Every structure is written in C-alpha cells, then in structure tokens.
Amino acid sequence: MSLTEKSVASGMAERIIAIRTPRRNEVTCERCEFHGFLQLFNEIPLELAQIFLFRQRPVPKGESVFREGQPFHGVYAIKEGGVKTYLTTPQQSERILSFYLPGELLGLEAIRTTHYQSTAVALENTQVCWLPLNQLDLLGDRFPHFQEQLIHVLAVHLAKQQQQFILSARQSADERLAAFLLNLSERYVRHGFGGELFRLAMLRQDIANFLGISMETVSRTFKRFQAKKLLNVTGKHVRLLDVPALQEIAQYVFTPPPGAGLHSTF
C-alpha cells in the first residue's frame, strides 16, 4: 500500500471510529468487537478495503438480522439494542442459543459454513453495524496475515460464545439464573457499561428457554433472590446487590477487564 493510500485508509478508519455522544445502551466504537478489525484493513490494498467498509442499519424489534439457512452475507456488531439467536426445532418452536449485547459480534461463525446456522432477531429496536465479509474470496491467498488474524478473531469470538452455552449445564435453577446474570454483568462491563445495574432486553420466557427451565421457575427464582436481597428487579432493570453471594450460588468467577468496576451507567 502506497503512502497516499495509507493516508486515505487512515482517514477512513478515523471516520469509522469517530465518536459521538452515545445513548444509554449504545456502545462506543472503541469498546466494540469490530474495533479490532480496523487494523486488519491495513494489510490489504485500499481498493479492496473499501469493499469491506462498515455500514449501519436499524433493525426494528421483532425483525430478523438474518435467518437460519440464509447464505452468509457478512458479520454484524450490535451498536445499540439486543439480539437473540435461535434454532427452529422439528416441532417449529424456538430453541434459543444465545443473546447478544451492544458491542458483540453476530454471525461470525457462518464464515466457514457459507450459510447462517441460526436465526437472529432483534429483542428491541436495535442498531447494527454490518461488515460484508462474504467477499473474503476476493483476497484469496494474497494476504495470509489478514486471514490468520481473522481466524484468531473468530476463535476468540467462539470461545466467548462457549461461555454462554455452558450456563444451562448447571444443575439447579438458582445456579443457572445466577450464572446468567453474572455473565451478562461481566459482558456489559467488558463493553464499557455498568455491571451493577443493567437492562434485560429479553423476555422472561426467552430466559427460561435459554436456561432450559420453565418461565414460572424463572419468576420464582427472581423473587427468591430479591427476597434474599441478592438483587432488585424494577421492570426490565436488574440491580445486583450482592455479587459475592451470587457468585457462590453460581460457582461463577466474575472477571471484569482491568480498571473496570461494577458501577452503573444507567
């Protein structure tokens, strides 16, 4: 890449990550998992980098970002809002796989399979950034370092997803719900939000589906935790009052990033 091209590319990157005052659940660009992709574009010529520019679009509540079996057309990051992914069972019911928060990547695992493996639906009015990685074949074998770094990003992403998959493996409903809430808290902190007070964009029945317990059990467990002063629930907002006690119940170790705290931004 020539000096002029690098200068232009740098300007493009600056425009991509330009920061404006974020709304309450809108992630800043530096805290978004897409941010790590920017440096990768320095590895490829400007004319190719322009193909892979981020593009934003709104996804109204209840609408899909992509659907199970649809050809892969790119990776998304949640800028604001929330998304759930699910599989459709033979009985035509949903089996929820995971929830995505602001700053997290969506659809990255489909790079290797050419088709999306699940359906992604907005839990509330959501803003996403789209990176059209479906044209990676244009790079071929010309830029092996780019490919290596992309594989690394994919591996890290899948490792984080695995943390969600094992939440429902715990034995009791108390353990499952406590671990679920601590996992959400940790992820909110990782992306620059408060971990003590946060909003549950998903319905109680979605949480029950994901954890493999009944909605009545979820409601009873929330009430029991609240009675024990472990947390407080107000509408869709949850405030964690006793994190160590929740950790003991869940056998879950909270590991916020360096310098982060459990303060609230809401």
N, C-alpha and C positions, 0 to 999 in steps of 0.2 A: 504494500500500500504506500503510495507516494505521500510526501509531507502535506500536500494540499488536501489529499483525500482524508488523511488522518485528522486534519484540522476540521474538515467538514463533518467527519464522523463524530469527532468530539463535540461539535456543536449540536449534532443530532441527539447525542446522548444527554447533553445538558438539557435540551428541550424535553426529552422523555422523562427525566427525573426532576424537572422543575417542580418546586414545592409551593403549593398554595395552602391556605389555612384549611386544615382538614375538618370534616364534620366529626361527630362524636364516635362513630364506628367506622370511619374512613381511615385506612392505613396510609401512612406516608410512604413515598416511593422507596426511601432508604430501608424501611422495615419490611418491604415486600420481598417475597422469594424470587420475584422476577429480577430484582436488582442485580443478582449475581450473573444474570445472563448478559448484562451490558458489556462487560469486559470481554466476553467471548466474541463479540462482533468485531473487535479489533483484529481478530485473526483472519478475517475474510475481506475481500475487496468491497469497496463502497457500493458498487452496483448490485452486489448480492446482499449486502447488509440492509439495503433499502427495502428488499423484499420482505425481510423479517421484522419490520417495524411494529411496535405495539399499537394496537387500535382499541379504543374504549367503546363499550356499548352497554346500554341498560338492559336488564332482564327483569321484567315485572314479576311480582310474586306469583308463584304457581306455574310460570313458564319454564321451559327447559333450555338449558345451555347447549346440551347435546343429548342424544338418545342412544340407548343400547343398540349396538349393531350398525350405527351410522358410521360411514367412512371417516377416519381421522382427518381433521382439518386444522388442528392446532391445539395449543395449550392455553389455558386461561388462568388468570390470577384474580382473586376476589379483591376488588378495590374497596367496596362497601357492601354491607349486607351479609348474606349467608346462603349456603347451598347444601343440599343433601344429595347423596348418590345412592341408587338402589338398583337391585335386580328384580325382574318380574318373574315370579315363580310360575310353575305349570298351572297353578290354580288362579293365575292372573292377579295375585296380590303382590305387595311390595315387600322386599327384604332389604332393609336399609343397611348400607355398607359403611358409610362414614358421613361426617358433617365437615364442612369447610368454612373457615372463618376469614375475615379480612387479612390479606397478606399471604394466603396459602394458594398453592398451585393446584389446578384441576385438570385432569385428563392426560397427565404426563405419561402414565403407564401405557397409553394406547400407541405411543410412538413405535413400539416394537411389534404391535399386532395389526396395525393399519386400520382397525375398527375400535370404536369405543366399547368398553366392556360393561358399561353400566349407563343408567340414565341420570343426568344431573338436573335438578330442579331448584329454582330459587325459593328459599324459605320466606323471604320478604323482598320488597323492591331492592334490587341488587345492581351494582355496577361492576362490570368485569373488564379486565384488560386482556386482549387476545394477541397471542404470538403465533403466527401461522407457520408452525414448524412442519406442516405436511409437505413442504417443498424441500426438505432436507436432502433429497436425492440430487438436487442441483449442485450440492457441494461434493458429492461423490467421495473419492479418496484424496482429493486435492488438499484437504485441510484436516489432517488426522488429529491435531491437537484440539481443534474445535469439537470433533467427535468424542475424543476422550473426556473432555471437560463436561460435555453434555451427558455422557454416561455417568459421570460422577454425580452430577446434579440429580439425575434420575435415581441413582442408588440412595442418596441421602433422602430424597422425597419418599421413596418406598419404605425406607426404614422408619420414617416418621409415621407413615400410614399404618405400619405394623403395630405401633403403639395403640392405635385405635382398635384394631382388630382383636387384641387380646383383652380388652376391657370386659367383654361379656363372658370371658373364660373363668372369672371369679365365681365362687360358689354361691354366696348369698346376695340378695337384692341390696342389702346395705353396702356390701363391698363394691358391687357393680356401680351403684349410683355415686358413692363417694369417689371412686376412682374416675368416673366420668367427669364429675365436676372439677376435680383437681387437674385432670388432663386439659379441660377447657381453660382453666385458670392459667396453667403453665403456657399454653399456646397463645393466649391473649397477651401475656407479659412478653413473650418472645417477639411479638409484632408491635410492641410499643404501647399497649393498652394496660389498664389496671387489671390486676388479677384478683383483687378482693371483691369488687363489685362488677358484675358483668350481666349482659342480657342474654337470655336463652331465646334465640330466634325460632328454634324448633318447637313443635307441639309436644305435649306430654306423651301422646300416643306414638310420636316419632322416637322419643327417647326410649319408650318401652319396647318398641320394635327393634331398635338398635341393640339394646341390652338383653333382649330375649326374655323379658318379664312382662307381666300384664300392666296396663295403664293404671289399674286400681292399686297395684303394688307400688308403682312409681309415686302416686299421690300419697299413699300411706307412709312411704319412706321419707318423702319430703316433710310431711307433717311431724314424723317422729324426730327427724334431725332438727327441725325447728323447735320442737318442744324441749330438746336437749340443749338448745342454744348453740348448735353447731353452725347454723346458718339462718338467714332470714330471707323469706321469699315475699316479694311485693310485685304482683302482676307477673311479668316476664323477667324481672330482675332478681338476681340472687346475690346476696352478700355473704361471703364466707366469714364466719365469726371465730371459728376455732379450727384453723388449718391443721395443727398437730394432731388433734383428735380425729379429724377426717383421714389424715394420713395413716393413723394407727388402724382405723377401721378398714381402709382400702389396701393397706400394706403398699402404699404408693409413696415414692420419694419425690417431693417437689424440687425441681432443679431449674430455677429461673436463670436467665443469662446473666453474666457479670454486670453488676451495677444496677440490676433491675430490682424492684421491690413489689410488694403486694398492695401498693396504693391504688386508688380508684381514679379513673379519668372520666367517669360518668357523673 
